[in-house]
């Protein structure tokens, strides 16, 4: 999202990752992208690009003042995309700065469950989105939660502890959190095929 890249730039980056994968052993380097859910609906990258990713995180950044029905439709449609793995910062809230946008989280949870998607708990202390109630709801729907830090630099990874605390407040255990698993197990949780 920040300094967003187009398809050609992303593919160049992924070619570099492929080259590094051949040289580096002992860790798995993934190709991932956060894709914007457009105001008119759809995603800001084409499916043929998303198909090449190991991980696709969809998020709403624009059109947050749309009606509850419009935002919900956009998110539910994005969750139906076969290449989307998870929904990022699902309500868009920024504590002390911006209220959550209007969205039918029950409809979002149903769509996530139906399409085998995950939902992010954004651990950044200004977000903590999902809140504890929504974490509990995700658990009741059997939707895996992904704790992420929204980091734009290495120092931001320290926020992970806030996400873990929020998950615990919502009654989640490591069995409810997808990224407590190694990539080999997480990959099996995804409905689409991932290339090695």
C-alpha positions as CSV (number, residue, x, y, z in Angstrom):
1,X,0.0,0.0,0.0
2,X,2.7,2.5,1.0
3,X,4.6,3.4,-2.3
4,X,2.4,0.8,-4.0
5,X,4.0,-1.3,-6.7
6,X,2.5,-2.2,-10.0
7,X,2.5,-5.7,-11.5
8,X,5.8,-5.3,-13.3
9,X,7.6,-4.0,-10.1
10,X,6.1,-6.8,-8.1
11,X,7.2,-9.5,-10.6
12,X,10.8,-8.0,-10.6
13,X,10.9,-8.2,-6.8
14,X,9.6,-11.8,-6.9
15,X,12.2,-12.7,-9.5
16,X,14.8,-11.5,-7.0
17,X,13.2,-13.6,-4.3
18,X,13.3,-16.6,-6.5
19,X,17.0,-16.1,-7.1
20,X,17.7,-15.7,-3.4
21,X,15.7,-18.8,-2.6
22,X,18.2,-20.8,-4.7
23,X,21.1,-19.5,-2.7
24,X,19.7,-19.4,0.8
25,X,19.0,-22.6,2.6
26,X,17.4,-23.2,6.0
27,X,14.7,-20.6,5.8
28,X,11.7,-20.1,3.5
29,X,11.5,-16.7,1.9
30,X,7.9,-16.1,0.8
31,X,6.5,-13.9,-1.9
32,X,3.6,-11.9,-0.5
33,X,1.6,-8.8,-1.2
34,X,-1.0,-6.6,0.5
35,X,-3.6,-5.9,-2.2
36,X,-6.1,-3.0,-1.9
37,X,-9.8,-3.7,-2.1
38,X,-10.9,-1.0,-4.6
39,X,-13.7,1.4,-3.9
40,X,-15.7,0.1,-6.9
41,X,-14.9,-3.5,-5.9
42,X,-12.3,-5.9,-7.1
43,X,-8.6,-5.8,-6.2
44,X,-5.8,-3.5,-7.4
45,X,-3.7,-6.3,-8.9
46,X,-4.8,-8.8,-11.5
47,X,-5.4,-12.4,-10.6
48,X,-2.5,-13.6,-12.8
49,X,-0.1,-11.7,-10.6
50,X,-1.8,-12.8,-7.3
51,X,-1.6,-16.4,-8.5
52,X,2.2,-16.2,-8.3
53,X,2.2,-15.1,-4.6
54,X,2.6,-17.4,-1.6
55,X,0.5,-15.0,0.5
56,X,-2.0,-12.4,-0.4
57,X,-3.4,-10.0,2.2
58,X,-6.5,-7.9,1.1
59,X,-7.3,-4.6,2.8
60,X,-9.6,-1.6,2.6
61,X,-7.7,1.7,2.4
62,X,-10.0,3.9,0.4
63,X,-13.7,4.5,0.4
64,X,-14.0,4.0,4.2
65,X,-16.9,6.4,4.3
66,X,-19.0,4.2,2.0
67,X,-22.2,2.7,3.4
68,X,-22.1,-0.5,5.5
69,X,-23.6,-2.4,2.6
70,X,-21.0,-1.2,0.1
71,X,-18.0,-1.8,2.3
72,X,-19.3,-5.2,3.3
73,X,-19.9,-6.2,-0.3
74,X,-16.4,-5.2,-1.3
75,X,-14.8,-7.2,1.5
76,X,-17.0,-10.3,1.0
77,X,-16.3,-10.2,-2.8
78,X,-12.5,-10.0,-2.0
79,X,-12.7,-13.0,0.3
80,X,-14.2,-15.0,-2.6
81,X,-11.1,-14.4,-4.7
82,X,-9.2,-17.7,-4.8
83,X,-5.8,-16.0,-4.4
84,X,-6.6,-14.0,-1.3
85,X,-5.4,-15.7,1.9
86,X,-6.4,-13.2,4.6
87,X,-8.2,-9.9,5.3
88,X,-6.0,-7.2,6.8
89,X,-7.1,-4.8,9.6
90,X,-10.7,-5.7,9.1
91,X,-12.4,-2.6,10.5
92,X,-9.9,0.0,9.6
93,X,-9.8,1.5,13.0
94,X,-7.0,3.7,14.3
95,X,-7.3,4.1,18.0
96,X,-7.6,7.8,19.1
97,X,-7.5,8.8,15.4
98,X,-10.2,7.0,13.3
99,X,-13.3,5.1,14.2
100,X,-13.9,1.7,12.5
101,X,-15.7,1.9,9.2
102,X,-19.2,0.6,9.0
103,X,-19.0,-3.1,8.1
104,X,-21.1,-6.2,8.8
105,X,-18.5,-8.4,10.6
106,X,-21.0,-11.3,10.8
107,X,-21.3,-11.3,7.0
108,X,-17.5,-11.0,6.7
109,X,-17.0,-13.9,9.2
110,X,-19.4,-16.1,7.2
111,X,-17.6,-15.3,3.9
112,X,-14.2,-16.0,5.5
113,X,-15.4,-19.4,6.8
114,X,-17.1,-20.2,3.5
115,X,-14.1,-19.5,1.4
116,X,-11.4,-20.8,3.8
117,X,-9.8,-17.4,4.5
118,X,-8.0,-16.1,7.5
119,X,-8.5,-12.8,9.3
120,X,-5.7,-10.6,10.5
121,X,-5.3,-9.3,14.1
122,X,-3.2,-6.2,13.4
123,X,-1.0,-5.9,16.4
124,X,0.1,-2.3,15.8
125,X,-0.8,-0.5,19.1
126,X,-2.8,2.1,17.1
127,X,-5.0,-0.6,15.5
128,X,-5.4,-3.7,17.6
129,X,-7.9,-4.7,14.9
130,X,-9.5,-7.3,15.4
131,X,-10.7,-6.3,18.9
132,X,-11.1,-8.9,21.5
133,X,-14.9,-9.5,20.8
134,X,-14.2,-10.1,17.1
135,X,-11.3,-12.4,18.0
136,X,-13.8,-14.5,20.0
137,X,-16.3,-14.4,17.1
138,X,-13.6,-15.6,14.7
139,X,-12.9,-18.5,17.0
140,X,-16.6,-19.4,17.1
141,X,-16.7,-19.4,13.3
142,X,-13.5,-21.6,13.2
143,X,-11.7,-18.9,11.3
144,X,-7.9,-18.9,11.8
145,X,-6.5,-15.6,13.0
146,X,-3.2,-14.2,11.7
147,X,-1.3,-11.9,14.1
148,X,0.6,-9.4,12.2
149,X,2.5,-6.2,13.2
150,X,1.8,-3.9,10.2
151,X,5.6,-3.3,10.3
152,X,7.2,-1.0,7.8
153,X,10.6,-1.4,9.4
154,X,12.3,-4.1,11.6
155,X,11.6,-2.1,14.8
156,X,7.9,-2.5,14.2
157,X,8.1,-6.3,14.9
158,X,8.2,-5.5,18.6
159,X,4.4,-4.8,18.4
160,X,3.8,-8.6,18.1
161,X,3.4,-8.8,21.9
162,X,0.4,-6.5,21.7
163,X,-1.2,-8.8,19.2
164,X,-0.6,-11.8,21.4
165,X,-2.1,-10.0,24.3
166,X,-5.2,-9.0,22.3
167,X,-5.6,-12.6,21.0
168,X,-5.5,-13.8,24.6
169,X,-8.1,-11.3,25.7
170,X,-10.3,-12.7,22.9
171,X,-9.8,-16.2,24.2
172,X,-7.6,-17.4,21.4
173,X,-4.9,-20.0,21.9
174,X,-2.1,-20.9,19.6
175,X,-4.4,-23.4,17.9
176,X,-6.6,-20.5,16.8
177,X,-3.7,-18.5,15.4
178,X,-2.5,-19.6,12.0
179,X,1.0,-18.1,12.2
180,X,2.0,-20.2,15.2
181,X,2.6,-22.9,12.7
182,X,5.6,-23.5,10.4
183,X,5.0,-22.6,6.7
184,X,4.7,-26.2,5.7
185,X,1.6,-26.5,8.0
186,X,0.2,-23.1,7.2
187,X,0.5,-23.8,3.5
188,X,-1.8,-26.9,4.0
189,X,-4.4,-24.6,5.6
190,X,-4.8,-22.6,2.5
191,X,-7.3,-23.8,-0.1
192,X,-5.3,-22.9,-3.1
193,X,-2.1,-24.5,-4.1
194,X,1.2,-22.9,-3.3
195,X,4.3,-23.6,-5.3
196,X,7.4,-24.7,-3.4
